[in-house]
Amino acid sequence: MKKIKIAVLISGRGSNLGAIIEASKDTSFPAEIALVISNKKDAGGLILAQENQIPTVFIDHKLFDNRAQFDQELTKVISDSGCELVCLAGFMRILSADFIRNWNNKIINIHPSLLPSFKGGNAVEDALNYGVKISGCTVHYVIEEVDSGEIIDQIAVEILENDTKESLAARILEKEHILYPRALKKVCEKIQTKIS
């Protein structure tokens, strides 16, 4: 089976990118990282990708007049690389409706809660404040409504009595590193089945 070419979008250290890189070293893994894109020049994930001989691109969002123009450049770079799937891994930008429509059912994201609970940027803190006993992480398809696309896979994480935002976030991140490659495998195998 042909490996599915993926573009990984990052803004930071790239710890989930690292988990995907490790998984893709297995010859039976159905995805190949063809490109890593960051909107931050100093993102640690760019160095991580380069150390693993993965092509990288830095696109400075500050050079564009608006989000739509930045996203058009993003689409061009991803399309030119031949990628069939976009993985968001700590990409700290809201994508435009046009970009999402352009890559309909071809963008996946990881979120630190058991969606549909605790959407948005403060998911870990919100779970603690609400007093739930279980949180976790979710990989889902990206649609225009934030954190609302179809769920691909989840892992639950128990919230401990003495948990802080930092301690819970760290334990969820550990599970994210298991979940993202697992969910990506499912998505790529589904694409492979459609192609064959």
TIFI-621478 format. One record per residue (C-alpha): residue number from 1; residue in one letter; chain; x negated, y negated, z negated. Coordinates in pm, 1 decimal, decimal comma, padded with zeros to 6 digits, always signed. Example, Ala and Ser with C-alpha at 12.3 -4.5 7.8 and 13.67 -1.06 7.14 Angstrom:
2
SITE_1_A_A_-01230,0_+00450,0_-00780,0;
SITE_2_S_A_-01367,0_+00106,0_-00714,0;
! end
This chain:
196
SITE_1_M_A_+00000,0_+00000,0_+00000,0;
SITE_2_K_A_-00118,9_-00350,2_+00088,2;
SITE_3_K_A_-00195,4_-00559,9_-00220,7;
SITE_4_I_A_+00025,7_-00865,2_-00264,3;
SITE_5_K_A_-00174,2_-01188,5_-00248,9;
SITE_6_I_A_-00095,9_-01418,9_-00539,2;
SITE_7_A_A_-00179,3_-01780,0_-00624,8;
SITE_8_V_A_-00217,4_-01856,3_-00996,3;
SITE_9_L_A_-00144,0_-02213,5_-01107,1;
SITE_10_I_A_-00313,7_-02332,2_-01426,5;
SITE_11_S_A_-00385,1_-02648,8_-01623,6;
SITE_12_G_A_-00597,7_-02514,5_-01908,9;
SITE_13_R_A_-00824,2_-02239,8_-02035,9;
SITE_14_G_A_-00653,9_-01968,1_-01833,7;
SITE_15_S_A_-00613,4_-01694,5_-02095,2;
SITE_16_N_A_-00318,4_-01538,0_-01907,9;
SITE_17_L_A_-00516,2_-01575,4_-01585,1;
SITE_18_G_A_-00789,6_-01373,0_-01758,0;
SITE_19_A_A_-00542,0_-01096,2_-01838,7;
SITE_20_I_A_-00427,9_-01085,2_-01473,9;
SITE_21_I_A_-00789,8_-01081,7_-01351,6;
SITE_22_E_A_-00867,0_-00783,7_-01578,1;
SITE_23_A_A_-00555,9_-00594,8_-01462,1;
SITE_24_S_A_-00633,9_-00661,1_-01095,2;
SITE_25_K_A_-00976,8_-00497,6_-01130,9;
SITE_26_D_A_-00790,2_-00164,8_-01133,2;
SITE_27_T_A_-00778,2_-00053,0_-00769,7;
SITE_28_S_A_-00421,3_+00075,0_-00815,1;
SITE_29_F_A_-00292,3_-00266,0_-00932,1;
SITE_30_P_A_-00058,7_-00401,4_-00659,2;
SITE_31_A_A_-00167,6_-00767,8_-00676,6;
SITE_32_E_A_-00479,1_-00950,3_-00564,5;
SITE_33_I_A_-00553,3_-01303,5_-00687,9;
SITE_34_A_A_-00630,0_-01489,4_-00364,9;
SITE_35_L_A_-00637,4_-01838,2_-00514,7;
SITE_36_V_A_-00641,8_-02025,1_-00846,8;
SITE_37_I_A_-00515,9_-02384,7_-00838,8;
SITE_38_S_A_-00544,7_-02640,2_-01118,1;
SITE_39_N_A_-00425,0_-02997,9_-01152,6;
SITE_40_K_A_-00698,6_-03053,0_-01413,8;
SITE_41_K_A_-01060,3_-03071,5_-01295,6;
SITE_42_D_A_-01199,1_-02947,2_-01628,7;
SITE_43_A_A_-00958,3_-02654,4_-01672,2;
SITE_44_G_A_-01149,9_-02360,8_-01822,5;
SITE_45_G_A_-00954,7_-02122,6_-01600,4;
SITE_46_L_A_-01132,2_-02261,3_-01291,6;
SITE_47_I_A_-01467,5_-02147,7_-01431,0;
SITE_48_L_A_-01318,0_-01810,5_-01524,5;
SITE_49_A_A_-01192,4_-01764,3_-01167,5;
SITE_50_Q_A_-01525,3_-01869,2_-01015,4;
SITE_51_E_A_-01711,4_-01624,6_-01240,0;
SITE_52_N_A_-01488,1_-01352,5_-01090,4;
SITE_53_Q_A_-01547,8_-01468,7_-00730,0;
SITE_54_I_A_-01190,0_-01595,6_-00690,0;
SITE_55_P_A_-01142,2_-01905,3_-00469,4;
SITE_56_T_A_-01035,9_-02215,2_-00663,9;
SITE_57_V_A_-00881,2_-02549,0_-00572,2;
SITE_58_F_A_-00844,4_-02862,9_-00783,2;
SITE_59_I_A_-00555,3_-03087,1_-00677,7;
SITE_60_D_A_-00546,1_-03412,1_-00874,5;
SITE_61_H_A_-00179,6_-03499,4_-00927,6;
SITE_62_K_A_-00280,5_-03860,2_-01006,8;
SITE_63_L_A_-00375,2_-03914,5_-00641,3;
SITE_64_F_A_-00013,8_-03871,7_-00528,2;
SITE_65_D_A_+00261,9_-04132,4_-00544,5;
SITE_66_N_A_+00518,9_-03885,2_-00671,8;
SITE_67_R_A_+00583,1_-03523,4_-00767,7;
SITE_68_A_A_+00724,7_-03434,5_-00425,2;
SITE_69_Q_A_+00402,2_-03535,9_-00246,0;
SITE_70_F_A_+00189,0_-03338,4_-00491,0;
SITE_71_D_A_+00413,4_-03035,0_-00445,4;
SITE_72_Q_A_+00392,4_-03065,1_-00064,7;
SITE_73_E_A_+00013,6_-03045,0_-00091,4;
SITE_74_L_A_+00050,8_-02750,9_-00329,4;
SITE_75_T_A_+00273,9_-02568,0_-00079,3;
SITE_76_K_A_+00028,4_-02634,2_+00204,6;
SITE_77_V_A_-00271,3_-02501,0_+00007,7;
SITE_78_I_A_-00081,0_-02190,4_-00110,1;
SITE_79_S_A_+00059,6_-02117,5_+00238,1;
SITE_80_D_A_-00281,2_-02162,4_+00404,5;
SITE_81_S_A_-00428,0_-01904,2_+00164,9;
SITE_82_G_A_-00172,8_-01643,1_+00277,1;
SITE_83_C_A_-00027,6_-01598,4_-00072,2;
SITE_84_E_A_+00315,3_-01439,7_-00105,6;
SITE_85_L_A_+00375,1_-01502,1_-00474,7;
SITE_86_V_A_+00305,1_-01790,1_-00715,2;
SITE_87_C_A_+00226,3_-01719,6_-01081,9;
SITE_88_L_A_+00247,3_-02005,5_-01330,7;
SITE_89_A_A_+00002,7_-01949,8_-01616,1;
SITE_90_G_A_-00009,0_-02255,8_-01837,4;
SITE_91_F_A_+00059,1_-02494,3_-01547,9;
SITE_92_M_A_+00168,0_-02810,9_-01727,9;
SITE_93_R_A_+00375,5_-02970,2_-01454,2;
SITE_94_I_A_+00744,2_-02952,8_-01374,2;
SITE_95_L_A_+00782,8_-02836,8_-01014,9;
SITE_96_S_A_+01014,5_-03022,7_-00777,3;
SITE_97_A_A_+01339,3_-02871,4_-00652,2;
SITE_98_D_A_+01196,4_-02866,6_-00298,4;
SITE_99_F_A_+00893,2_-02664,2_-00408,5;
SITE_100_I_A_+01112,6_-02414,6_-00593,3;
SITE_101_R_A_+01348,2_-02380,1_-00294,7;
SITE_102_N_A_+01048,0_-02340,0_-00063,1;
SITE_103_W_A_+00920,3_-02049,7_-00276,5;
SITE_104_N_A_+01261,7_-01909,2_-00364,9;
SITE_105_N_A_+01225,9_-01584,6_-00567,6;
SITE_106_K_A_+00848,5_-01610,0_-00521,0;
SITE_107_I_A_+00750,7_-01800,6_-00838,2;
SITE_108_I_A_+00715,7_-01634,8_-01177,4;
SITE_109_N_A_+00635,8_-01789,0_-01514,0;
SITE_110_I_A_+00559,4_-01677,8_-01868,9;
SITE_111_H_A_+00734,1_-01839,4_-02165,7;
SITE_112_P_A_+00665,8_-01795,9_-02541,7;
SITE_113_S_A_+01014,4_-01692,5_-02653,7;
SITE_114_L_A_+01272,4_-01425,6_-02586,1;
SITE_115_L_A_+01471,5_-01615,8_-02324,8;
SITE_116_P_A_+01745,9_-01730,0_-02301,7;
SITE_117_S_A_+01667,1_-01841,4_-02658,7;
SITE_118_F_A_+01435,9_-02140,0_-02715,4;
SITE_119_K_A_+01378,9_-02282,1_-02371,3;
SITE_120_G_A_+01146,0_-02577,3_-02317,0;
SITE_121_G_A_+00809,1_-02691,1_-02440,8;
SITE_122_N_A_+00852,9_-02635,1_-02816,0;
SITE_123_A_A_+00968,1_-02273,2_-02810,0;
SITE_124_V_A_+00743,1_-02142,8_-03090,6;
SITE_125_E_A_+00821,9_-02430,8_-03325,4;
SITE_126_D_A_+01193,8_-02410,6_-03242,1;
SITE_127_A_A_+01204,0_-02039,1_-03328,2;
SITE_128_L_A_+01040,8_-02106,9_-03666,6;
SITE_129_N_A_+01268,5_-02402,5_-03742,5;
SITE_130_Y_A_+01577,5_-02200,7_-03653,2;
SITE_131_G_A_+01473,0_-01922,2_-03889,5;
SITE_132_V_A_+01499,8_-01630,3_-03648,3;
SITE_133_K_A_+01320,1_-01310,0_-03750,6;
SITE_134_I_A_+01207,0_-01210,2_-03400,6;
SITE_135_S_A_+01058,6_-01413,6_-03118,4;
SITE_136_G_A_+00833,0_-01299,0_-02834,7;
SITE_137_C_A_+00753,9_-01375,0_-02473,5;
SITE_138_T_A_+00931,0_-01352,3_-02139,3;
SITE_139_V_A_+00822,4_-01337,7_-01776,2;
SITE_140_H_A_+01095,2_-01475,5_-01550,1;
SITE_141_Y_A_+01158,9_-01600,9_-01198,9;
SITE_142_V_A_+01146,6_-01980,5_-01169,4;
SITE_143_I_A_+01461,8_-02162,3_-01059,5;
SITE_144_E_A_+01547,4_-02533,0_-01068,4;
SITE_145_E_A_+01691,0_-02513,5_-01419,5;
SITE_146_V_A_+01395,3_-02487,7_-01660,9;
SITE_147_D_A_+01336,5_-02142,9_-01818,5;
SITE_148_S_A_+01664,5_-02009,8_-01678,3;
SITE_149_G_A_+01565,1_-01774,7_-01395,7;
SITE_150_E_A_+01618,6_-01398,8_-01390,7;
SITE_151_I_A_+01423,5_-01219,4_-01663,8;
SITE_152_I_A_+01164,2_-00971,5_-01534,8;
SITE_153_D_A_+01026,2_-00837,2_-01864,4;
SITE_154_Q_A_+00993,9_-00924,9_-02234,0;
SITE_155_I_A_+00800,7_-00825,7_-02546,1;
SITE_156_A_A_+00933,9_-00897,5_-02896,3;
SITE_157_V_A_+00715,7_-01034,2_-03177,4;
SITE_158_E_A_+00823,2_-01020,0_-03540,1;
SITE_159_I_A_+00812,9_-01351,0_-03727,3;
SITE_160_L_A_+00638,7_-01311,7_-04062,9;
SITE_161_E_A_+00738,8_-01501,4_-04377,5;
SITE_162_N_A_+00415,0_-01699,3_-04394,5;
SITE_163_D_A_+00393,7_-01770,5_-04020,5;
SITE_164_T_A_+00290,9_-02116,5_-03905,5;
SITE_165_K_A_+00336,5_-02250,6_-03554,2;
SITE_166_E_A_-00031,1_-02166,8_-03487,9;
SITE_167_S_A_-00025,4_-01811,7_-03629,3;
SITE_168_L_A_+00295,8_-01719,8_-03446,5;
SITE_169_A_A_+00174,3_-01874,6_-03120,4;
SITE_170_A_A_-00149,8_-01674,1_-03144,9;
SITE_171_R_A_+00037,4_-01344,2_-03193,7;
SITE_172_I_A_+00276,1_-01421,8_-02909,1;
SITE_173_L_A_-00020,1_-01505,5_-02683,1;
SITE_174_E_A_-00172,0_-01162,2_-02753,2;
SITE_175_K_A_+00150,8_-01003,6_-02627,0;
SITE_176_E_A_+00161,4_-01238,0_-02326,7;
SITE_177_H_A_-00170,0_-01086,2_-02214,1;
SITE_178_I_A_-00000,7_-00744,3_-02207,8;
SITE_179_L_A_+00328,2_-00866,8_-02062,1;
SITE_180_Y_A_+00213,8_-01082,1_-01769,6;
SITE_181_P_A_+00017,1_-00810,3_-01584,9;
SITE_182_R_A_+00297,3_-00559,1_-01655,4;
SITE_183_A_A_+00566,5_-00790,5_-01516,6;
SITE_184_L_A_+00350,5_-00891,8_-01220,9;
SITE_185_K_A_+00303,5_-00524,7_-01134,7;
SITE_186_K_A_+00682,9_-00476,8_-01129,8;
SITE_187_V_A_+00736,5_-00779,2_-00905,6;
SITE_188_C_A_+00460,3_-00682,0_-00660,6;
SITE_189_E_A_+00579,6_-00322,0_-00636,7;
SITE_190_K_A_+00927,2_-00455,6_-00554,2;
SITE_191_I_A_+00778,5_-00672,7_-00275,0;
SITE_192_Q_A_+00576,4_-00374,6_-00146,2;
SITE_193_T_A_+00891,0_-00161,2_-00131,3;
SITE_194_K_A_+01068,0_-00426,1_+00079,3;
SITE_195_I_A_+00770,3_-00447,9_+00318,4;
SITE_196_S_A_+00733,5_-00070,3_+00367,0;
! end
